[in-house]
Amino acid sequence: MQLTELSIPGCYLLQPRVFQDARGRFVKPLARSVLKTNGLRFDFVEQYYSTSACGVIRGMHFQLPPHDHAKLVYCAAGAVIDVLLDIRKSSGAFGRHVSLPLTADSGQVIYIAAGVAHGFIATQEPALMVYNVTSEYAPAHDAGVRWDSFGYDWGVREPVISERDRGFPGLAEFESPFGEPLENFRPLGIG
């Protein structure tokens, strides 16, 4: 598995080997040894997935401390543009965002550090996104930043967005409880 550090500290694009033949495709999106060797968290305790039609935006989601978590996400069917937003006040990348296409065909996986908001727009349906997280869902600590408040162009005129996601505060109004980046990762110095 190849790892490439993204422009947001602690976030990585992982490229596993994709085996494809007449039967279909085989991909191993998670390898504990690869994460451990590279100083990344691998203590995932919960997994869930979502399906979305084209034009659906989900985000920008995270959990507040002490229930914050790292995520490992991938697109198992269809395609999305995945978006990350650094909300760690002292990370040096606060307010920076990065977007990457994720497709089932590529097999690519994104590792997201705690304190980084996550969202995506579905571009090919059904978009099946799988999430692995290092803490269980804690409703009282579930939070988000409004999808249209940080300068990212989602490329869609009339997105489908939940009322919950529309009600999040904008980045300028959000008082971040996230300080320094996690000590559980070390920059790889690659990519």
C-alpha positions in Angstrom: 0.0 0.0 0.0 1.4 3.4 -1.0 0.8 6.4 1.3 0.9 10.1 0.2 0.7 12.9 2.7 -1.9 15.5 1.8 -1.5 19.3 2.3 -3.4 19.0 5.6 -1.1 17.6 8.3 -2.0 14.1 9.5 -4.2 13.3 6.4 -3.1 10.8 3.8 -4.2 9.2 0.6 -3.6 5.5 0.6 -3.4 3.5 -2.6 -3.9 -0.2 -2.0 -3.3 -2.8 -4.7 -6.4 -3.3 -6.8 -6.9 -6.7 -8.4 -9.3 -6.8 -11.3 -10.3 -9.6 -13.6 -13.4 -10.9 -15.4 -15.1 -11.6 -12.1 -14.8 -8.0 -10.8 -12.4 -6.3 -8.4 -10.7 -7.2 -5.1 -9.3 -4.5 -2.8 -7.9 -4.5 0.7 -8.6 -1.0 2.0 -7.2 -1.5 5.5 -4.0 -2.9 6.7 -3.2 -2.4 10.4 0.5 -3.0 9.9 0.8 -0.2 7.2 -0.9 2.3 9.5 1.1 1.2 12.6 4.4 1.3 10.7 3.7 4.9 9.5 2.7 6.1 13.0 -1.0 6.4 12.2 -3.9 5.4 14.4 -5.3 1.9 13.7 -7.6 1.5 16.7 -10.9 1.6 14.8 -13.9 0.7 16.9 -16.9 1.5 14.7 -17.7 1.2 11.0 -20.7 2.6 9.0 -21.6 3.5 5.5 -23.8 5.8 3.5 -25.4 5.7 0.1 -26.0 8.9 -1.9 -27.5 10.0 -5.2 -25.7 12.4 -7.5 -25.6 16.0 -6.2 -25.9 15.0 -2.5 -23.5 16.8 -0.2 -22.8 15.3 3.2 -20.7 17.3 5.5 -18.7 18.9 7.0 -18.8 16.4 9.9 -16.6 15.6 13.0 -17.0 14.7 16.7 -15.9 17.1 19.4 -13.4 16.1 22.1 -13.2 13.9 24.1 -15.0 11.8 21.5 -13.1 13.1 18.5 -11.7 10.5 16.1 -9.5 9.7 13.2 -11.3 8.3 10.1 -10.4 6.0 7.3 -12.9 6.4 4.4 -13.3 5.0 0.9 -15.9 4.8 -1.8 -17.0 1.2 -2.4 -19.4 2.0 -5.3 -19.9 5.0 -7.5 -17.8 8.1 -7.1 -17.5 11.2 -4.9 -15.3 14.3 -4.5 -14.1 14.0 -0.9 -13.4 17.2 1.0 -11.3 17.8 4.1 -11.2 21.0 6.2 -8.6 21.5 8.9 -10.4 22.9 12.1 -7.4 22.6 14.4 -6.6 26.1 15.6 -2.9 25.7 16.0 -2.1 23.2 13.2 -0.7 25.7 10.8 -3.3 24.7 8.3 -6.4 26.0 10.1 -9.2 26.7 7.6 -7.3 25.0 4.7 -9.3 22.5 2.6 -8.3 19.8 0.2 -10.5 17.8 -2.2 -9.8 14.5 -3.9 -11.9 12.3 -6.2 -12.6 8.9 -4.7 -14.0 6.1 -6.9 -14.7 2.5 -6.4 -12.5 1.7 -9.4 -9.4 3.4 -7.9 -9.7 1.6 -4.5 -8.1 4.7 -2.9 -8.6 5.4 0.8 -8.3 8.6 2.8 -6.9 8.7 6.4 -8.3 11.7 8.2 -6.8 13.0 11.5 -9.0 14.0 14.4 -9.8 17.7 14.2 -10.3 17.6 10.5 -13.9 18.0 9.2 -15.0 15.6 6.5 -17.6 15.8 3.7 -18.2 14.8 0.1 -20.4 15.3 -2.9 -21.7 12.3 -4.8 -20.7 12.4 -8.5 -21.7 8.9 -9.6 -24.5 6.9 -8.0 -25.1 5.1 -6.1 -22.1 6.5 -4.1 -21.4 4.1 -1.3 -19.0 5.6 1.3 -17.5 3.4 4.0 -16.2 5.0 7.2 -14.0 3.5 9.9 -13.6 5.6 13.1 -11.5 5.4 16.3 -14.4 6.4 18.6 -18.0 5.3 18.8 -20.7 7.7 17.8 -21.5 10.1 20.6 -24.6 12.2 19.8 -23.8 15.0 22.2 -20.4 15.5 20.6 -21.6 15.2 17.0 -20.9 18.4 15.2 -20.1 20.1 11.9 -19.2 23.2 10.0 -21.5 24.5 7.3 -20.6 23.1 3.8 -20.6 26.5 2.1 -18.6 28.6 4.6 -15.0 27.9 3.8 -14.5 28.8 0.2 -14.8 25.4 -1.5 -16.7 25.3 -4.8 -18.8 22.2 -4.8 -19.6 22.6 -8.5 -23.3 22.1 -8.2 -26.1 24.7 -8.3 -28.8 22.9 -6.3 -27.2 20.4 -4.0 -29.2 18.0 -1.9 -28.3 18.7 1.7 -29.9 17.7 5.0 -31.5 20.3 7.3 -29.0 19.2 9.9 -26.1 20.1 7.6 -27.7 23.4 6.6 -27.9 24.3 10.3 -24.2 24.0 11.2 -22.3 27.2 12.0 -20.1 28.7 9.4 -16.3 28.3 9.8 -16.0 32.0 10.9 -18.5 31.4 13.7 -17.2 28.1 14.8 -15.2 28.2 18.0 -12.8 25.2 17.6 -12.0 23.1 20.6 -9.2 21.4 18.6 -5.7 22.5 19.5 -2.5 20.9 18.4 -2.5 18.1 15.8 -2.6 14.6 17.3 0.6 13.3 18.7 -0.5 9.8 17.4 0.8 10.5 13.9 4.1 11.6 12.6 4.5 13.3 9.2 5.9 10.9 6.7 7.6 13.7 4.6 6.3 12.2 1.4 4.0 13.5 -1.3 
